[in-house]
Amino acid sequence: MSLTFINQFFLILYLLVIALMVFQAIFNIRLRLFIWEKPEHAWLSHAPTIYRDPCLSFTILLPARNEEDVFRETIQKVYDLNYPIELMQIIAICRVDDPGTIAEAQAKISELGDQNVQLLIYNDYPISKPHGLNLGLQVARGDIVTIFDAEDEPHPDILNIVNTTMLNEDVDVVQSGVQLMNHNTKWFCFLNVLEYFFWYKSSMHFFARIGITPLGGNTVFVRRELMEQLGGWDEYCLTEDADLGIRLSLAHARMRIIYEDEYVTREETPYTIAQFIRQRTRWNQGFIQILFKGEWLKLQKFSQRLLAFYVLILPEVQALFALLVPVAIVMFFLVKFPVWLAMFTFFPLYCFVLGVCLDLAGLHEFLKVHKRKWRWREALILVLAFFPYQWILSMGALRALYRAMKGTSNWEKTVHIGQHRGRITA
Amino acid sequence: MKQNSQEPEPQHPGDQQPWGPVAGPQGEPVWYPQQSPVMIQRKVVGQPNANAPGGLAGNIQPGSYGQVRPNDMGPYSAPPGASNGSPVQPYPPSAPPAPFIQSAMPMPPQGQAVQPVGTNGADWRRNSAGAAPGGSAFIAQGVSPQATNIQSGPPPQIYNGNIILFRSPNFFLSTVYRPGQRQDPIRKPTGHTVMTPKVNPQQVNRVAISETLLMPNVTLHTTKQTRAIPLPAWLEAIIVFLSLAVTFVAHAYNLFNFPRYELDEGTYMSNAWAITQGLISPYPYGYGHSPLGWMQIAAWTQLTGGIFAFGNALNSGRVLMVFYAVGCALLVYLIMRRLSGSLGAALLALVLFSLSPLSITYQREIYLDNIATFWLLLSIYLLVISNSRLLYIVMAAIAFGICFLSKEVFLVVLPAMIYAAWLHSTKFQRKFTIVAFIYIVLAICSTFVLLAILKDELFPYSWHLPWDTHNHLSMWDTFLQQAQRGQKYGSFINSWLVWSHDTVFVISSVAAPLFNLAYGLWNRKHLLFSLPPFKFLNRRLRNATPVPDRHLMLSLLAICFWLLLVRGGQVYPFYVIPLIALIALNAAIALNTILGWVVKLVRFDVVRATLLVVAIATIIAYDIPSAEILFNQDPALAQQQALVWVRTHVPHNAFIVINSYMYVDLRVPGGQGVGNGAPFPHAEVYWNVATDPELYSQTLGNNCDRIDYIVIDSEMGTDIKTNEDHMWLISAALTLSVKRAEFISGGSTDSFDVQVWQVIHKNPVPRSCTAPVSSTGTMDR
C-alpha cells in the first residue's frame, strides 16, 4: 500500500533526523568539553607569564561607526596598553558620514597629542568594517596588525603577551580570548556569555587541532606581511573574521590560541533581544556567504572540510532542530511508536539536558574565575532560558536565510552602550 | 633657482618655506604647501623608494618646490580594491628624478605658529585640502593633491592642529600635529641596534605587584606503582592466562549438574526466551528488575545458536555465567594490579575471588548479580585506568548505568563510585567530569522509568489516572512492595550461616574493609578534617598533603554493599556475589599494605612477594577441599531426570504446575522436556499460578481440580507450605493427588528430590475449593 510506504518513508526520515540531532548534540558537547578532556589540554591555552622585551610593533585598527558613547574610552584604553607607545600605531577608522564619531575620535586624538594615534576617514563604498580595515591596512606600518572593536576592553598586558608569544613560538596568528562580561543583565545574557566562554576556552582548540579555525572578530593578531599577502579582508562579507580564518587555514598559517581568564578582552552582549537577533542574523548571513563562496572546499583534509561545513551551517541546523521540538512533542502524543523506538526518540532530550547541566557547571567556572557570586536564582534563570535561547538563535538563522535569499546584505550594526563598563545598566 | 640637485640639503628646524603664492618660472601662481619643520631627510637619489607612499609622516618630504604642475593629478592613483593585494602604487615612474629642490626663493621668516591652510589661499585650495575637522562636507572624489613635484612627495597638509599623513581619492589619514615630535613613530631598524635584553627588565616588579596567577591543577593522584621486582611482561601474561584457565575450569567443572537449578534461574531464562519472542517476560511484566539483564542472556542465546545449544535452557545460561565469572576475575586482577602495582596482590585478589566456595556455588547460577558485578567491575576498572581522561570516565559512567539496569540494587554503590570518579580526575577537570559522570549514570537509570512511562505503567491503576483504562501492574507498586519486604523469605541470619562455610571470606569481609577504612582515612585525613566536627583540629594536620591512596575508595565500595545487606530487609545468600569481588580487592590491598610495613623492617621487597605467594598457596589449599565436595555433587541431575520423565509420561495438553526452570524446556519445541514432540502449552510456574489472577481465576476458575500434574521439588514444597495464603490452590490439588515419580539427587549434603504428582480426577463434576483473598504480581527476587 502506498500509504504505508509513505508512512515508512516518513518514519525513516524522522528517525534519521533524530539520529542527526543526537550526533550533533554529542559533538557539540565534545567541542565544549574539549579543553577538559585530558589533563595535558590544560596547557593549550596558556599565556606566557614572563614577558620578553618589547620588540615587535603593532598596528591597532579601531573601526567605528556610530560609537559616540564609547569611542573615547576605547581609544584611551588602547592607548593605555602596557607597551611602548613608539611601537604602537593606533588607527581609528571612521566614515565621513559619521560626524559624531569623528568628532569624538578627533577630540581624543587632540587630547592625547601623540602622533602614533591616527584617524582614518574614508568616503567610498562599501560601507562595511572590512573595507575600513583594508584601508587601514594600506597605511599600517607595524609588524603585527590587530583589531579592537569599539566596545572592547583589552587587558593592559595583551600586547606584551602577544609580543612574547610571537617571539617565543614563531607563529603567524595569535587569537586571544574574548569574553562577554555582563552575564546577568538580561535573561539571554547567561547563555550568550557561556557560549563565548566555551567557544574561546575550549572549542577553538579543537578547531586548531583539526586545522580550520574560524577566528574571532577582534583580539586577533596577524603578521602584517601575511595580511598583505592574503589581500586583506573580504569587503563584501558580513563575517570577515570567519572568512579570514578560513583563508589563513588554507594558507597553513600557524595559529596560537590563548585564553587566560585574566587576559581576555572584555565585551558586552547586545542589550536587547532585537539587537541580539540582528547580530546573529549578520553572523549567520556571513556564514552563508562564506559557504557559497566555496573557499572552504579547498581545504586539504576531509576532516577539515567537514568541520568547516559543520560550523558554517550549524546555525541553520540548530534552527531546524529547535523547530522540530514542538513537532516531536506532537508526534509523541499522536503517533504510537513501538516502545524501543519511542525510547530512542528521547535520546536528544537527554543530550539537551546534559547540555544544560554542563552550562550550569560552566557558569560556576566562569563566576569562579572572575570572582563573582553564585546565585541560585541566576542558575534557575539559566535553566529556564535554555530553550527560549535556542528559539531566538533560530530566529536569527531564519532571518539570515531570508535575507540571503532576498539579497540584502547591508551591515546591521550592533549598538554598544558600554554595559560591561558599568556606565549604563540596562 | 637650483634645479635637479642631487644632494638635498638637510632641513633645519625653523626654516620655513614660503607658502604664499609665489611666482613660478612660468609665472603661474605657485602654491607652496606648508612644510613641517622637523623632518627626517632621506638621502634619496633618483626615485623615491616604493615604500614611500605607504606613508606616514616619516615619508613626508618637505615641500619641493620646483615646477608646478597644477594639472597634475598627483601621484596617488586610487588604491586598488582590497581583494587585489598589491600595495598602494608607488609614484609613477615617470616622475622626474630630482627629489626636491631647495628653492632659492626668498624665505620670509615665519613665526613658529603655523596657520591652517584654510586661512590662506584660494578657496578651491582650501576645499581641496580637506575639511576642518568639524566634519563639513568634503569633496569625495578628485581631490587634487598639492601640485608639487611628484617625486618629492606631498607636503603635509595641516589644518586645525592635525596633519594629514596620507591621502588618496577615497580616504585620508590624519593625526595631531605636534611640532616637537618625531614624525616616524614606529621605530624601524637602523642597523645601529644594541642588544636589547631578552626579557622585559621590569619583570620582577611587575610580577611582585600583580596578582598571583594560578596554574591549572593537573596533578593526578595516580597509584600506578612501578614493580619492585621486575617481571617480564610475557611471564606475567602467562601467569594471568594460567590463572584464568584455572578459574574457568573451577567454574565449568560439573557446571550442568551442580548446583541445583533455582527458581530465579528459570525465571531469567524464561524471560530471556520471551525477549527472543518479542516480549519482555512470558508473564505480565512487573518492573521488578529492568530487562537489560536478561536481554544480555537473550543476546547470548542468539549468538550460540539457540537456547538449547547446551542441553536444556538453563545450561545455556550457566555457560554464559562462566564467561562472566572469568571476565570478572580478569577485571579483579587488573584493578588490583593497577592499584597496588604488585603482581602478588593481584593474584591473591583473583584467587580469593574465583576459588572461594561461595564463588563456585553462586557464580555458576544465572543470577542478575553476576551480570551486574561484571559491569560494576568494568566501571571501576575504567575509572582506575582513566588517567583523568574524559572518555574513560564517560565509559565508566555508561558501564555503571548498564550495571544498574542489570540489577537496580547496585545503585547503593553510587556514592562510592562518585567518590572514585572524583579521585581519578584532576582538579582542573573535576567539575565537568563529575557533572558528566553523575548525569550519564542518572540518565541511563532513568531509562528504566521511561520504559514504564511509555507503557503507561508507572503509577497504579488504583489511582485512576485519566489515561489508565485497564488494570495493569505498575512500577510504583512493585517498588513499594520491594522496599517493604521483610525477612520472611530470606533473612540475614540464614544467609550469614550459608556464607560462613567460607570462613576466610567472612573474616576478611569484616576485617579488610575496616582496616582499609581506617588506613584510608588516615592517608586522606584532610578529607575528614574538612567535615565540621573536626574543623577545629590542628591546622597542620588539616593541611597535610593528600597521599595517593585507594584504600578508602575500596573500603567505601564494600561498606556500601554491607549497608545493603544489613538494612534489615530481604537478604538471600546469593546477594553476596558482588561482595565477594569487593572483599577480594579489599583483602588483597590490605594484606599488601601490611606486608609492606613488615618488609620495611626487613628491607627486602622480595619478602613481601614471597609472603603473598604463601598467602595464595594457603588460600588455594583451603579452598580445594571445599571445592572437591562441591564438584562431586549432582543435584541438578534429579531435575533433569524429572524433565525427561514428564516428556515421556505426561499428556501434552495437561495443566502442569512446575518450577520455573522447567518452563522453557516444556514450552518450547526442542527443549529437553519436549524433544521432537509437541510442547506443553499449559505448563505454568507455581508462583504465577498462585498469584496471577489471569491464571488462577480465569484459566483454572479457582478450581484445584483443573490442575493435572504437579512437579514439586523440596524448595517448592517449602514455599508451598510457608505461603498458605497464596498457595492454597496448589496445596488443595496436592491433597487430591498421588505421587507418580520421584528422583533423588545423590551425594548432596541436604536431601534434594523432585517428585511428580498427578491429580486424580475422581468424577467429571468439578469440585469447588475455598477461595481466599488474592494478590497480584509475579514473584521474583
Interface residues (C-beta under 8 A of the other chain):
Chain A: L33 W36 E37 K38 P39 E40 A42 W43 T49 I50 Y51 R52 D53 P54 C55 S57 I85 E86 L87 M88 Q89 I91 V96 P99 I102 A103 Q106 I109 S110 L112 G113 D114 Q115 N116 V117 Q118 L119 L120 I121 Y122 N123 D124 P130 H131 N134 L135 L137 Q138 V139 R141 G142 N160 E228 Q229 L230 G231 G232 W233 D234 E235 E260 E262 V339 A342 M343 F346 Y350 V353 L354 C357 L358 L360 A361 H364 E365
Chain B: G54 G55 L56 A57 P79 G81 A82 S83 N84 G85 P87 V88 P133 G134 G135 F138 A140 G161 N162 I163 L165 F166 S168 N170 F171 F172 L173 S174 T175 V176 Y177 R178 Q181 R182 Q183 P185 I186 R187 T196 P197 K198 V199 N200 P201 Q203 R206 V207 E211 L213 P216 V218 L220 N387 S388 R389 L390 L391 T426 F428 Q429 K431 F432 T433 V435 A436 Y439 I440 A443 T447 L450 L451 L454 K455
